[in-house]
Amino acid sequence: MPFTLTMPKLSPTMTEGSIAKWHKQVGDHVKDGELILDIATDKATIEYQMPDPGYLKKIILLEGEKGLVGASLAIFTADKDESIDEYTPETLLIKEEAPSPVTTTSAPQRKEATASVERSVTGRRILASPLAKKIAKKEGISLDGIRGSGPRGRIMSRDLKFIPTSKTPSIEITVPDDAEQVPLTTMRATIAERLFYSKSTIPHFYLGLKANITSLIALRSEMKAAGKRATINDFIVKASARALMEFPHVRSSFITETNRIAHHAHADISVAVSVPGGLITPIVFEAENKSLEDISAAIHALADKARNGKLTPEEYSGGAFTISNMGMLGIEEFYAIVNPPQVAILSVGAAVQTPIVVNNAIEVATLMPLTLSADHRVVDGAEGAGFLKRIQELLENPSTLLD
């Protein structure tokens, strides 16, 4: 009997994916658990194994093409010689329902279980709830191109919350005729969406200071001579983990749907890693319980997997706090954007030798700038300052981080 392989949901934030590579060709038999294709999600390119054995009869979504979660990818049969001439992929059997009529005998309903279908300017089906259609019509919003968060990519009313409306001022954009226009990749589109959401809805505030890491650099030299390696970033992660366990509001998530603050039990620290086409934040889980050597090994392994597109969703989902270090790029100071639902992110700049005054005498010290970006809905200024000062204290007394 024929069956359809559909686009899987490979991460909590995934609404669509693109086909990076098919590893099988039409006519091939694919075993249960065998690698069938690579799927590029909003975070990484993930190898996907065949859930059930079968013969690949037709590829629907080609390499480079995108599809919503649940979209048809390919048709398989259990038997080699079985025909698919009369078979229609399950995900194409979407009933096109009209919006439910509005009744006047009860209060307005916000239930969005029933979907209606429109057509985009390109003829593509647009699944949207009746309430989303009503809001879009009222506000002059085009549903074409909006990524829905409902079942099968259905556009819900919440997806329109941050879409510019006809009442929103806009500017006319002109570019030279010979300018190359490059479409957004799935990862870049997700970065744009999340950061726009963050800066539009989260009340950021910023705190900064400089840590004297002269002693830390000396300790690193001693460790290197003894055959032990640790980067400055490893020390920062360790110091941040200690500080996070003392300041629970900083290791939190803000849940907008319920207006609640979720305090994470552990210092699960996301470490920003630059990858081709974007940025990803793999997580060092329970960093407060890891030694400096364990943290160093974990970061090294995660960074390698990130750059090779081999991270699993579990390795980059659910962090409590993020560290973004651009010091190795020579950037002395910057203000990172909070990564929701987290409520704080630490920006680390380049360490620079600087003259300072100690006991009325001038000395040269290596100072490293630290900037905390925080969500003022959760973190108060005094608490953010205490957290940042605690990191400074730990980095300036690095031997305490060797425990």
C-alpha positions in Angstrom: 0.0 0.0 0.0 1.4 3.5 -0.8 2.2 5.9 1.9 3.5 9.5 2.2 6.6 10.8 3.9 5.8 14.2 5.3 7.9 17.1 6.6 8.7 16.3 10.3 8.7 18.9 13.1 12.4 18.7 14.2 12.5 21.5 16.7 10.0 23.4 18.9 10.2 26.5 16.7 10.2 24.8 13.4 7.2 25.7 11.1 8.8 24.8 7.8 12.0 23.2 6.4 13.8 22.9 3.1 15.3 19.9 1.5 19.1 20.1 1.7 19.8 16.7 0.1 18.1 13.5 -0.9 20.3 10.5 -0.1 18.0 8.1 -2.1 16.7 8.0 -5.7 13.4 6.9 -7.1 13.3 3.1 -7.2 15.5 2.6 -4.2 14.4 0.6 -1.2 14.9 2.4 2.1 15.2 0.4 5.3 13.6 1.4 8.6 16.1 3.8 10.3 18.2 4.4 7.2 19.2 7.9 6.3 16.8 9.2 3.7 17.4 13.0 3.4 18.9 16.1 5.1 16.4 18.8 6.1 17.5 22.4 6.7 15.4 23.9 9.6 15.4 27.3 11.3 18.4 26.2 13.4 20.5 23.6 11.6 20.6 21.0 8.8 19.5 17.7 10.3 19.9 14.1 9.0 16.5 12.4 8.9 16.1 8.6 9.1 13.3 6.7 7.4 10.5 5.9 9.9 9.1 2.9 8.0 10.7 0.7 5.3 9.5 1.1 1.7 10.3 1.7 -2.0 10.8 5.3 -3.0 8.3 5.9 -5.9 8.1 9.7 -6.2 9.9 12.7 -4.8 7.5 15.6 -4.4 9.7 18.2 -2.7 13.0 18.6 -4.6 16.4 19.7 -3.2 16.3 23.4 -2.4 12.5 23.6 -2.1 10.7 24.5 1.1 7.6 23.0 2.7 5.6 23.5 5.9 5.6 21.0 8.7 3.3 18.2 7.5 3.9 18.9 3.8 4.3 15.9 1.5 7.9 15.1 0.7 7.8 11.7 -1.1 5.6 8.7 -1.9 6.6 5.2 -0.9 5.1 1.7 -1.4 5.5 -1.4 0.7 6.0 -3.6 -2.4 8.4 -2.9 -5.2 6.0 -3.3 -8.1 3.1 -1.5 -6.5 1.5 1.4 -8.5 0.9 4.9 -7.2 -1.2 6.0 -10.2 -4.5 6.3 -8.2 -2.8 7.5 -5.0 -3.0 11.0 -3.7 -0.6 12.1 -0.9 -2.5 12.5 2.4 -1.4 16.0 3.1 -2.9 17.3 -0.2 -6.4 16.1 1.0 -7.2 19.4 2.8 -10.9 20.2 2.7 -11.4 23.8 1.7 -14.0 25.0 4.2 -15.7 28.3 4.3 -15.4 30.4 7.4 -18.0 29.6 10.1 -20.9 32.0 10.0 -21.0 34.6 12.7 -23.9 34.1 15.1 -25.6 37.0 16.9 -27.0 35.0 19.8 -23.7 34.6 21.7 -20.5 36.5 22.5 -17.8 36.6 19.8 -15.9 33.3 19.7 -12.0 33.2 19.6 -11.9 29.5 18.9 -9.6 28.8 15.9 -10.1 25.1 15.3 -11.7 25.6 11.9 -9.5 26.7 9.1 -10.3 28.2 5.8 -8.2 28.3 2.7 -7.2 31.2 0.5 -5.0 31.3 -2.5 -1.8 33.4 -2.7 -0.9 35.5 -5.7 1.2 32.6 -6.9 -1.7 30.1 -6.5 -0.3 28.6 -3.3 -2.9 27.5 -0.7 -3.0 29.7 2.3 -4.4 28.0 5.4 -5.8 30.5 8.0 -8.2 30.5 10.8 -11.4 32.5 10.5 -10.3 35.0 13.2 -6.9 35.5 11.4 -8.8 36.2 8.1 -11.1 38.7 9.9 -8.2 40.5 11.5 -6.2 40.5 8.2 -9.1 42.0 6.3 -9.8 44.7 8.9 -6.1 45.7 9.2 -5.3 45.4 5.5 -2.7 42.6 6.0 -1.8 40.3 3.2 -1.6 36.7 4.4 0.7 35.8 1.5 4.1 34.9 2.8 3.2 34.8 6.5 4.5 31.7 8.3 1.7 30.2 10.4 2.2 28.6 13.8 -0.9 26.4 13.8 -1.4 22.8 12.6 0.0 22.2 9.1 1.3 25.8 9.1 -2.1 27.4 9.5 -2.0 31.1 10.1 -3.5 32.0 13.5 -4.4 35.4 14.9 -1.3 35.4 17.1 0.8 35.2 13.9 -0.5 38.7 12.9 0.4 40.4 16.2 3.7 41.8 14.9 2.9 42.1 11.2 2.9 45.7 10.0 -0.7 46.8 9.1 -2.1 49.3 6.7 -2.0 51.8 9.7 1.7 51.3 10.2 4.0 53.9 8.6 6.1 52.5 5.8 8.8 53.7 3.5 9.4 53.2 -0.2 12.4 51.0 -0.8 14.3 51.4 -4.1 17.4 49.6 -5.1 19.6 49.8 -8.2 18.5 47.7 -11.1 21.8 45.8 -11.1 21.6 45.0 -7.4 21.6 41.3 -6.6 18.6 40.3 -4.5 19.2 37.2 -2.4 16.2 35.4 -0.8 16.4 34.7 2.9 17.5 31.3 4.0 15.3 29.5 6.5 17.8 30.2 9.2 18.2 33.9 8.3 14.4 34.3 8.1 14.0 32.9 11.6 16.8 35.1 13.0 15.0 38.2 11.4 11.7 37.2 12.8 12.9 36.4 16.4 15.1 39.5 16.7 12.4 41.8 15.3 10.0 40.3 17.9 12.6 40.7 20.7 13.4 44.4 20.0 9.7 45.2 19.3 8.3 43.6 22.5 11.0 43.3 25.1 12.0 46.4 27.2 15.8 46.0 27.0 18.2 47.7 29.4 21.9 47.5 29.4 24.6 47.4 32.1 28.4 47.4 31.5 31.7 47.1 33.4 35.2 45.8 32.8 36.8 42.8 34.4 40.5 42.8 35.1 41.6 39.4 33.8 45.3 39.8 34.3 45.3 37.0 36.9 43.2 34.9 34.7 45.6 35.1 31.8 48.5 34.2 34.1 46.5 31.2 35.4 45.8 30.1 31.8 49.6 30.1 31.1 50.2 27.9 34.1 47.5 25.5 33.0 48.9 25.4 29.5 52.3 24.5 30.9 50.7 21.7 32.9 49.0 20.3 29.8 45.6 21.7 30.7 43.8 23.9 28.2 40.9 26.3 28.8 39.9 29.4 26.9 38.9 32.7 28.4 35.4 31.9 27.1 35.4 28.7 29.2 36.1 30.8 32.3 33.3 33.2 31.4 30.8 30.3 31.1 31.9 28.8 34.4 31.7 32.2 36.2 28.3 32.9 34.6 27.0 29.5 35.8 28.0 30.3 39.3 26.4 33.7 39.2 23.2 32.4 37.6 22.7 30.0 40.5 22.8 33.0 42.9 20.4 35.1 40.8 17.3 33.0 39.8 15.6 35.9 38.0 18.4 36.1 35.5 18.2 32.4 34.6 14.5 32.7 33.7 12.1 32.5 30.8 9.2 35.0 30.4 6.1 33.2 29.3 4.0 35.8 27.4 0.9 33.6 27.1 0.4 33.3 30.9 2.4 36.3 32.2 4.5 34.0 34.3 8.2 33.8 35.0 9.8 30.4 34.8 13.0 30.0 36.9 15.2 27.3 35.4 16.5 24.7 37.8 20.0 24.8 36.2 22.4 27.1 34.6 21.9 25.8 31.0 24.0 28.3 29.1 23.6 28.9 25.4 26.8 29.9 23.7 26.5 31.9 20.4 28.3 30.2 17.5 28.7 31.8 14.1 27.8 29.4 11.3 27.6 29.9 7.5 24.4 31.9 6.9 23.6 32.8 10.5 24.0 32.2 14.2 23.1 29.3 16.5 23.2 28.9 20.2 24.1 25.3 21.4 23.6 24.8 25.1 26.1 23.7 27.8 23.6 22.0 30.1 23.9 22.2 33.9 27.1 24.2 33.6 27.1 24.9 37.3 27.9 21.2 37.9 30.6 21.0 35.3 34.3 21.5 35.8 36.3 24.0 33.7 37.7 21.0 31.6 34.2 19.6 31.1 32.9 23.0 29.9 35.8 23.4 27.6 35.2 19.9 26.0 31.4 20.5 25.7 31.8 23.9 24.0 34.4 22.5 21.6 32.2 19.5 20.6 29.1 21.7 20.3 30.8 24.3 18.2 32.2 21.6 15.8 28.7 20.1 15.4 27.1 23.5 14.9 29.5 24.4 12.1 29.0 21.1 10.4 25.2 21.3 10.7 25.0 18.2 13.0 23.3 19.7 16.1 20.2 17.9 17.2 17.2 20.1 18.4 17.8 18.9 22.0 21.2 20.5 21.9 20.0 24.1 21.1 16.5 24.2 22.6 15.7 25.4 26.1 18.6 27.4 27.4 18.4 29.7 30.4 20.9 32.3 29.5 23.1 33.2 26.5 26.7 34.4 26.2 27.9 36.1 23.0 31.6 36.6 22.8 33.0 38.8 19.9 36.3 39.6 21.6 38.2 37.2 19.3 36.9 39.4 16.4 38.5 42.5 17.9 35.1 44.1 18.9 35.6 45.9 22.2 31.9 46.6 23.1 28.5 45.7 21.8 24.9 45.4 23.0 23.4 42.0 22.2 19.7 41.4 21.7 17.9 39.2 24.3 17.0 35.8 22.9 13.4 35.1 23.9 12.0 33.5 26.0 15.3 34.0 27.9 15.5 37.3 29.8 19.2 38.1 29.6 22.3 37.8 27.4 26.0 38.6 28.2 28.1 40.4 25.6 31.8 39.9 25.9 34.3 42.3 24.1 38.0 42.1 23.4 40.4 42.2 26.3 42.7 45.2 26.0 45.8 46.2 27.9 45.0 49.4 29.7 46.8 51.6 32.3 45.0 51.7 35.6 45.7 53.2 39.0 46.5 50.9 41.9 47.6 52.3 45.3 48.3 55.7 43.7 50.6 54.0 41.1 50.0 53.3 37.4 50.0 49.7 36.3 49.1 48.0 33.1 46.2 45.5 33.3 44.2 43.5 30.8 40.6 44.7 31.0 37.7 42.9 29.3 34.4 44.6 28.8 31.2 42.8 29.8 27.7 44.1 28.9 24.5 42.6 30.2 21.3 43.1 28.1 18.2 42.2 30.2 14.5 42.1 30.0 13.2 44.8 32.5 9.9 42.9 32.9 11.8 40.3 34.8 15.2 41.6 35.8 15.5 44.8 37.9 18.5 47.1 37.5 19.9 46.3 41.0 19.7 42.6 40.4 21.3 42.8 37.0 24.1 44.9 38.5 24.6 42.4 41.3 24.8 39.5 38.8 27.3 41.3 36.5 29.4 42.3 39.5 29.5 38.7 40.7 30.8 37.6 37.3 33.5 40.3 37.5 34.5 39.1 41.0 34.8 35.5 39.9 36.8 36.3 36.7 39.2 38.5 38.8 39.7 35.6 41.2 40.0 32.8 38.6 41.4 30.2 41.0 37.9 29.9 42.6 36.6 28.6 39.3 38.9 25.6 39.4 36.9 23.9 42.1 
